[in-house]
Amino acid sequence: MAAIIVGGGYSGLLAARTLLADSRFSGEIYLLEHSHTWGGLLGSTEHKEGGIFDHGFHVLQDTEISFLNKIMRSVLPDSAWLVKRGTEQEIRGLFAQGALQSSSPYCDLRSFTSTVQAAARADFYHNISQQSRKEFVGKLAVPPSAYAYLQQRFGEYIAKNILQAPLSKLFGKEASALHPYCCRLLPLDRIGLFSNAEITSLPLAYQAYVLATSETGLPPAHLAATRDRYYPHRYGMKFMIEAMLGQFPSQRVKLLSNTRVTQIHQHPSRGVDAIELAQPGHKTMLTNVDLLIWTGGIAPLARLLKVEAAQQFELEQGPRTTIVNLLFDRPDTLQGLCYAYCYEEDFTSFRLCSPANLCPDAVRRGLYPFTVETIQGVSAAQPTSPAALIKQVVAEAKQLGALHPSSQLRWAEVLPLGTGYPLPSLENIEAICQLRREVEALELSNLLMVGAMARDNLFFQNDVFTHCYQQVDNFMSFTKGRS
Ligand SMILES: Cc1cc2nc3c(=O)[nH]c(=O)nc-3n(C[C@H](O)[C@H](O)[C@H](O)COP(=O)(O)OP(=O)(O)OC[C@H]3O[C@@H](n4cnc5c(N)ncnc54)[C@H](O)[C@@H]3O)c2cc1C
């Protein structure tokens, strides 16, 4: 049996690892990647002077499937992982209205003015009564957009005046044109607004909408995720990716980088039958394909399968993420947070990350790394040169209090990310789902679509990896039976 996996990001590597861990699979694997590097969005870069930086903030998380957890964790020995459990995981915060909120990644309105708080509360309670009535008569609709989601959860005032701005900042679009999932991505699905007593007096369903910080006296478990997060002790996702690649037995896994799929041939009964590959200078045909696992996005797959709607189709591009990696002579002042979002509308910074707060090994030669994820193309006042962008993000970090005023910058680089997530606009998501349905209608029994949006509401890294594992496992069970 021969399996072809398209895409050398974490999903592709995980699919290969899952096949290798399955005693029912004994064939060869061709792992194809169209760039010259492996790891996809979980990449890192290495510089002679600056050292290693991940492309923004990344951490892995346990899933609900213990065998999958074993596959993911067994890349490194147990002692090589830094494991964050329970309340230790609350490693995220945010800057809003000039202050750092360090107790949670959700927006806490209790640091806003009393006028804002009063208006937000009044509208929140009004909304609850409206919602309860609609729920009672069975008329509570699934929110059609991110804005509708926020409005349904928190009321008009909070949606309009507080939470829609960070969404527009990140995605460069009105919240009414974005998919509701964006609200979980940031995350905006809870808010801080009430005291402990007020929270416990809310109807039970609405207690999940609001935040209880340690200040309110509720146990920290109210906030903490139940599954462990983990990151290698040695800083740099690249080492984990290299470890995965190094563990593939070379006689069974053929690693083909700089390789593009140029044609997919279908057979009426066999499904995907052959694949044409283009590498610099030559083309090859892989025949007798038993399994094709596609992690490279639905639209390019649909195009190769000659789905008509895909031929003219272009996804709307979102604003580009540009990473600014910095080294300072002293630690940041993010109060131990691994990262903090920046909701300030006029700031070009979107997420300020402290690699050393996640992984102490990130400190190099006595210098402290600091990474700012910026969103390009949203604000008109954005700097146009790398040097100006560096100057601006350093000034913003100091103004926010994320860096000490006398921190000295020792090294910096600007890294525009070439690949990114598809813009989660309603239009894009609808179009991708439509293309996926058309690919499914071809009934190619040996084609597995995995990766973001390979099924409805599949966006989050952990869900993507779980789905990837399940697809491969189900396929093997179906073709070879349970062992
Ligand atoms: C800065 C940043 C922050 C993030 N933060 C979060 C977060 O907080 N929470 C979260 O859930 N997720 C987050 N993510 C997303 C997360 O990194 C991804 O969900 C995950 O890495 C996806 O892995 P993947 O392998 O499915 O896709 P990718 O990493 O995109 O890998 C796909 C690979 O396929 C290759 N490829 C594409 N098309 C082809 C083709 N035709 N032929 C050959 N190869 C092809 C690409 O080059 C790429 O290497 C973040 C991403 C970034 C960049």
The ligand as an SDF file (V2000), in Angstrom:
LIG
                    3D

 53 58  0  0  0  0  0  0  0  0999 V2000
    1.5140   33.3900   14.1190 C   0  0  0  0  0  0  0  0  0  0  0  0
    0.5640   32.2310   14.2320 C   0  0  0  0  0  0  0  0  0  0  0  0
   -0.1610   32.0510   15.3900 C   0  0  0  0  0  0  0  0  0  0  0  0
   -1.0710   30.9860   15.5170 C   0  0  0  0  0  0  0  0  0  0  0  0
   -1.7650   30.8660   16.6680 N   0  0  0  0  0  0  0  0  0  0  0  0
   -2.6880   29.8960   16.7820 C   0  0  0  0  0  0  0  0  0  0  0  0
   -3.4700   29.8050   17.9690 C   0  0  0  0  0  0  0  0  0  0  0  0
   -3.2910   30.5880   18.9120 O   0  0  0  0  0  0  0  0  0  0  0  0
   -4.4210   28.8100   18.0500 N   0  0  0  0  0  0  0  0  0  0  0  0
   -4.6220   27.9290   17.0150 C   0  0  0  0  0  0  0  0  0  0  0  0
   -5.5180   27.0800   17.1190 O   0  0  0  0  0  0  0  0  0  0  0  0
   -3.8760   27.9960   15.8940 N   0  0  0  0  0  0  0  0  0  0  0  0
   -2.9390   28.9590   15.7470 C   0  0  0  0  0  0  0  0  0  0  0  0
   -2.2000   29.0500   14.6090 N   0  0  0  0  0  0  0  0  0  0  0  0
   -2.4740   28.0910   13.5380 C   0  0  0  0  0  0  0  0  0  0  0  0
   -1.6970   26.7880   13.6850 C   0  0  0  0  0  0  0  0  0  0  0  0
   -0.3240   27.0800   13.5910 O   0  0  0  0  0  0  0  0  0  0  0  0
   -2.1720   25.8460   12.5940 C   0  0  0  0  0  0  0  0  0  0  0  0
   -3.5010   25.4530   12.8980 O   0  0  0  0  0  0  0  0  0  0  0  0
   -1.4050   24.5460   12.4130 C   0  0  0  0  0  0  0  0  0  0  0  0
   -0.0160   24.7360   12.4600 O   0  0  0  0  0  0  0  0  0  0  0  0
   -1.8710   23.9770   11.0690 C   0  0  0  0  0  0  0  0  0  0  0  0
   -1.0500   22.9310   10.6340 O   0  0  0  0  0  0  0  0  0  0  0  0
   -1.3160   22.2990    9.2020 P   0  0  0  0  0  0  0  0  0  0  0  0
   -0.2460   21.3150    8.9570 O   0  0  0  0  0  0  0  0  0  0  0  0
   -2.7210   21.8130    9.1270 O   0  0  0  0  0  0  0  0  0  0  0  0
   -1.2380   23.5070    8.1770 O   0  0  0  0  0  0  0  0  0  0  0  0
    0.0750   24.3680    7.7240 P   0  0  0  0  0  0  0  0  0  0  0  0
    0.9630   24.5790    8.8870 O   0  0  0  0  0  0  0  0  0  0  0  0
   -0.4750   25.5140    6.9900 O   0  0  0  0  0  0  0  0  0  0  0  0
    0.8020   23.3640    6.7440 O   0  0  0  0  0  0  0  0  0  0  0  0
    0.4020   23.1120    5.4260 C   0  0  0  0  0  0  0  0  0  0  0  0
    1.6680   22.7800    4.6390 C   0  0  0  0  0  0  0  0  0  0  0  0
    1.2830   22.3550    3.3470 O   0  0  0  0  0  0  0  0  0  0  0  0
    2.1220   22.9540    2.3820 C   0  0  0  0  0  0  0  0  0  0  0  0
    1.3310   22.9740    1.1510 N   0  0  0  0  0  0  0  0  0  0  0  0
    0.2200   23.6910    0.8890 C   0  0  0  0  0  0  0  0  0  0  0  0
   -0.2320   23.3980   -0.3380 N   0  0  0  0  0  0  0  0  0  0  0  0
    0.6010   22.4650   -0.8640 C   0  0  0  0  0  0  0  0  0  0  0  0
    0.6530   21.7670   -2.1160 C   0  0  0  0  0  0  0  0  0  0  0  0
   -0.2340   21.9740   -3.0830 N   0  0  0  0  0  0  0  0  0  0  0  0
    1.6630   20.8900   -2.3170 N   0  0  0  0  0  0  0  0  0  0  0  0
    2.5970   20.6610   -1.3530 C   0  0  0  0  0  0  0  0  0  0  0  0
    2.5850   21.2950   -0.1600 N   0  0  0  0  0  0  0  0  0  0  0  0
    1.6040   22.1780    0.0890 C   0  0  0  0  0  0  0  0  0  0  0  0
    2.4390   24.3320    2.9650 C   0  0  0  0  0  0  0  0  0  0  0  0
    3.6310   24.8610    2.4190 O   0  0  0  0  0  0  0  0  0  0  0  0
    2.5710   23.9830    4.4600 C   0  0  0  0  0  0  0  0  0  0  0  0
    3.8900   23.6060    4.8010 O   0  0  0  0  0  0  0  0  0  0  0  0
   -1.2710   30.0780   14.4530 C   0  0  0  0  0  0  0  0  0  0  0  0
   -0.5210   30.2530   13.2750 C   0  0  0  0  0  0  0  0  0  0  0  0
    0.3840   31.3140   13.1670 C   0  0  0  0  0  0  0  0  0  0  0  0
    1.1920   31.4450   11.9080 C   0  0  0  0  0  0  0  0  0  0  0  0
  1  2  1  0
  2  3  1  0
  2 52  2  0
  3  4  2  0
  4  5  1  0
  4 50  1  0
  5  6  2  0
  6  7  1  0
  6 13  1  0
  7  8  2  0
  7  9  1  0
  9 10  1  0
 10 11  2  0
 10 12  1  0
 12 13  2  0
 13 14  1  0
 14 15  1  0
 14 50  1  0
 15 16  1  0
 16 17  1  0
 16 18  1  0
 18 19  1  0
 18 20  1  0
 20 21  1  0
 20 22  1  0
 22 23  1  0
 23 24  1  0
 24 25  2  0
 24 26  1  0
 24 27  1  0
 27 28  1  0
 28 29  2  0
 28 30  1  0
 28 31  1  0
 31 32  1  0
 32 33  1  0
 33 34  1  0
 33 48  1  0
 34 35  1  0
 35 36  1  0
 35 46  1  0
 36 37  1  0
 36 45  1  0
 37 38  2  0
 38 39  1  0
 39 40  1  0
 39 45  2  0
 40 41  1  0
 40 42  2  0
 42 43  1  0
 43 44  2  0
 44 45  1  0
 46 47  1  0
 46 48  1  0
 48 49  1  0
 50 51  2  0
 51 52  1  0
 52 53  1  0
M  END
$$$$
